């Protein structure tokens, strides 16, 4: 086996197409992709489609009739036709999503295209009759200039970029994205912000979010994930403040301030490479949480009193599996696939008993128990349009029959949100089923 074209650091070849005129190859040298024509006998080659745009996917037509390729010279990938050694050429497609991997089949053109329904194989009958001459005026020169300025290379094939020594890609974060939020929480307006930044190779990510109201209530969240090592490590910190006011016959107007925080440390073993539509992993998780309250009753005490009423350490083993058929709307309207979540948790918890050892030093009841939860979700397509059904089932149980209802499994409100049980059904064992019917109202509004 001999090298047809000598190896050169930084240069890569893709998608060769063999024909009587030679071998068409897409070459990348650190700037943009171009198309070269190589002589298999001598190894000599020359560029036959090379601009500051990206040219790729070369494919010979019938002998003597040139070749097809894809280019984004207008800012959108379309299919073009050229003849080696001749200027100009034909523009064979005019799509708005992107056209790639052309192939001439008799008088017709087949190509891969991306549109509103995702990737498709499309066909143009007698494509040469509808093809037009390439118009240089339609080239997106601003895009090409921006690309070259970003790369920092004045022309294709720059020796400065091609010949530099390879090095490990350093951790480099994206600029932080900031998302303002305006919400109504428990009847009060809140203003919030969320920010997110991650390494370009998704090896690390950090996010923070929070909201606050004029009444002094707030919530905040901070998260960090490191995927450089195996397994993946996660950290999440949750913090919340909430007020409750009531009138007491003896103490008068009483204001209670609740301060809650939870910290989660996770170690994730990914059994498959996770994507937006697929995951399969096992997580070992440790959670420490403390909930406290402070009471202002000025008719009884001339100072604020308070204590921690709940402390817990929890150790969990989690399994998550999800696979969804690839579609444009799969993230908001899954139409085929399933999801499974299983949890086994050992909890070492202390909850205030209602008595005090001495002044505002509470006594605690030990509530050590194990909690088990299994949830299953099935996504089913309906035979018309893009409508779908989702079948959901969940069971849970706690291995202690007698335990404070603070620790019960609740099905009302947000499932599993401990401490917010109003209008909820709870207990040490539960089961629920749900069916969801989804359908698009305004599809393809992008």
Steps between C-alpha positions, in 0.01 A plus 500: 500500500642838395392849600334670203557848646784558750388554858522855632432610861162662537364378164209255485321333208134400476257331262701394192316441173670285235448564127671487163624855551674415828410505867299788644576558868379752757799643688506699824817690589391694807291770332217380272442187297594496131481238225809372325548268202777243548675288237515145643804422286728787599339635817493849350194703592342839434210694646184487291259667744663721759380828645471646847164322512472136605498249210435135579335171389648472146339243269578428135218518246499289186840485323589831343218694668677647801418452868257605771587644842345691792601854598382769742621791287159673539488430874285187449631168372374420149605263223717630215644357179844571351741368238869467587704777340198715411378816671144554615257214545140427581293541815285185513290560814354799683394374842474701821607227745801342334585251221785248524638175354379531139472201265395496135255221421436497127354843419400561862684641801482337843628681808469516879311806621413648835159663539209549738453122536869427559736322260348361181613348170367721223483462122497752216391357167697618193702725726712650221194661343436702816860578596628854456841660462680580825449867585802639689281792615304258722810392693497596868828687512437623855469141624820398323688800639371431851607136472853589393530772766386256769749238387768769487629379165529727192451228240426134455802284567674734744827348611464664843196289577588184309853457635447588863557220749195323631410558864234398746187710471484707816185554700339808349161627610232661290396854589238486776144501375264704717123450499280746694178369653182664626267270691212491743571283805226444757322816386810725505711628212861390486789598278764239428808422295651179369849463356679213333850440367676183387819377346483491119557124505237456775758372750391745767193713560380740766164667548330723753144623535295692749202724557397745771190697591438829674372307803848361573431149370748345260630178351845426358670209328860429408627202301829363372571196283841357406508239223874499433548195719308178510265498681327838472486711817213734585430751773173686560415748775142614563403789730154639577337752734127521566285705742173409669291740708210431736324648803530324835260580787788522746800601294321736261632533146761232437737479204677171432799493267596165349854449371568183305811369332608174340836395356532209256821321404468254212724250327357390162608186317393539137426162342444665159604831353219737606318709240190715501291196409684218671653427839581194709686559824537409866549770764632485854372806687542654844266772624525711816217736585404729788174691545472774759243749624514836674206654685426868553233548769572846634219497758666203672871527416701811425738301283478242222508136600579206278632148464561224246201268486623249241840347421565208269766299321384285209691247292342406168552258214327622183448343158379700201424379150343694214484443127286703260462474124689777323263768373513879476252535789620199699601711801153652549280237333662153522309256280681172546722373779499465876658624822572318826604643835579288806615623841610333821578738788618450857402801713645598838272781609426703811174689533404725791280310745316809626682505835809697606797393706543858620433846361443454127723195481261244346488129559495285188334178401714262297335404171732251333342318208544377145306639205442330164351658187450361148354704213434393141397709199405372155470728194251384235441659158146546372426426133405857408719809466750531785267410788630277778406332827719467806424228755653559843506275806668543837520301821679577825531363847676561832612206714353647823127497562516750786686814403427872519287613204770755416683209333201352320497449126265757351327495164353848503677824420833425335573131541766440762522861617540442873332739741242637256215257550199730477221333300714186480438131547781350705607193690773242534381325184355652187431438135379720219430484127468781248423526132600809301373592154728735304440668167654797316304824483726703269761267345810626318465856630876545478 
